[in-house]
Amino acid sequence: MTRIIHAARNALLVTVALLTLGATPAQATSHQTFPGNWLYLTLTTGDAHFSSTRGTLLLCDPPLGHARAAEACAELATAGGDISRIPPRPDTICSMIYAPVTAFARGEWEGRQVTYSRTFSNACVMGAETGAVFALSG
């Protein structure tokens, strides 16, 4: 019973977070609100039965937002703000355990809108393919 209540609470929190992101007024994401390059990053771990979401704002002028903000901003600068162009780390060895994580980013880079969303099989694979960008906990 406790597990059902916990899952329902998490589902409600995810729904509220997604509705909040979708209902954000255009002025709140304008260049005037966050000068320079920035991304609002979220990670959703789990699947349809149980999940949790956390997020942060990554600012790159100067780098702020999470423990590896400077590294994330440098990788984004090299990739022109396109997360899918960050070179994968070939020396990373990940387990084949399925623990899905969905990475989402929305923001502005060099004056253009950026949107990214992808579900990875686990956090290790995500880190190998997106570098420090979604390393929210360091």
C-alpha positions in Angstrom: 0.0 0.0 0.0 2.8 2.4 0.9 4.5 1.7 -2.5 1.2 2.6 -4.3 0.9 5.8 -2.5 4.6 6.6 -3.1 4.2 5.8 -6.9 1.0 7.9 -7.1 2.7 10.9 -5.4 5.7 10.7 -7.7 3.4 10.5 -10.8 1.6 13.6 -9.5 4.9 15.4 -9.0 6.0 14.5 -12.5 2.7 15.7 -14.0 2.9 19.0 -12.2 6.5 19.5 -13.3 5.7 18.7 -16.9 2.6 21.0 -16.9 4.7 23.8 -15.3 7.3 23.4 -18.0 4.7 23.5 -20.7 2.8 26.4 -19.2 5.9 28.7 -18.8 5.2 32.0 -20.5 7.4 33.0 -23.4 8.8 35.9 -21.5 10.2 33.6 -18.8 12.5 31.9 -21.3 13.5 35.0 -23.2 17.1 36.2 -23.6 16.5 39.0 -21.1 15.6 36.6 -18.3 18.8 34.5 -18.5 21.6 36.3 -20.3 24.0 34.2 -22.3 23.8 30.5 -22.9 21.6 28.5 -20.6 19.6 25.2 -20.5 16.9 24.0 -18.1 17.8 20.3 -17.6 15.6 17.6 -16.1 16.3 13.9 -15.5 13.4 11.4 -15.1 14.5 8.0 -13.8 12.3 5.0 -13.9 9.4 3.9 -16.1 5.7 4.3 -16.3 5.1 2.4 -13.0 7.6 4.3 -10.9 9.6 7.4 -11.7 11.2 10.5 -10.2 12.2 13.8 -11.8 14.8 16.3 -10.8 16.1 19.3 -12.6 18.3 22.4 -12.6 19.1 25.5 -14.5 22.6 25.4 -16.2 24.0 28.8 -16.8 27.2 29.1 -18.9 28.1 32.8 -18.6 29.6 32.2 -16.0 29.1 28.4 -15.5 26.6 27.7 -12.7 23.9 25.2 -12.0 25.5 21.9 -10.9 28.8 20.4 -9.7 30.2 20.0 -13.2 28.8 23.2 -14.8 32.1 24.4 -16.2 32.8 21.0 -17.9 29.2 20.8 -19.2 29.4 24.4 -20.6 32.8 23.6 -22.3 31.4 20.4 -23.9 28.3 22.4 -25.1 30.5 25.1 -26.5 32.5 22.5 -28.5 29.3 21.0 -29.8 27.7 24.4 -30.6 25.0 23.9 -28.0 23.8 20.7 -29.6 23.8 18.0 -27.0 23.5 15.2 -29.6 26.9 16.4 -31.1 28.8 15.9 -27.9 31.3 13.1 -28.7 30.6 9.9 -26.9 33.2 8.7 -24.4 34.6 5.5 -26.0 36.4 4.4 -22.8 33.2 4.1 -20.7 32.0 0.6 -20.0 28.4 0.4 -18.9 26.4 -2.6 -17.6 23.5 -3.9 -19.6 21.1 -3.4 -16.7 17.9 -1.6 -17.8 17.2 1.3 -15.5 15.7 3.9 -17.9 16.5 7.6 -17.6 15.1 10.4 -19.7 17.1 13.5 -20.3 15.4 16.7 -21.3 16.9 20.1 -22.0 15.3 23.3 -23.1 17.0 26.7 -23.3 19.0 29.0 -25.5 22.4 28.8 -27.0 24.1 31.5 -29.1 20.7 33.2 -29.5 18.8 30.1 -30.8 16.3 27.9 -29.0 17.5 24.5 -27.9 15.4 21.5 -27.2 16.7 18.0 -26.5 14.9 14.8 -25.2 16.1 11.3 -25.2 15.6 8.1 -23.1 18.7 6.1 -22.3 18.8 2.5 -21.1 20.6 3.6 -17.9 22.5 6.6 -16.4 25.9 5.2 -17.4 24.9 5.2 -21.1 23.5 8.7 -20.7 26.8 9.9 -19.2 28.8 8.2 -21.9 26.8 10.0 -24.6 26.1 13.4 -23.1 29.2 14.0 -21.0 28.8 16.3 -18.0 25.6 18.0 -19.2 23.2 15.9 -17.2 25.6 15.2 -14.3 23.3 17.0 -11.9 24.7 15.4 -8.8 28.4 15.7 -9.6 
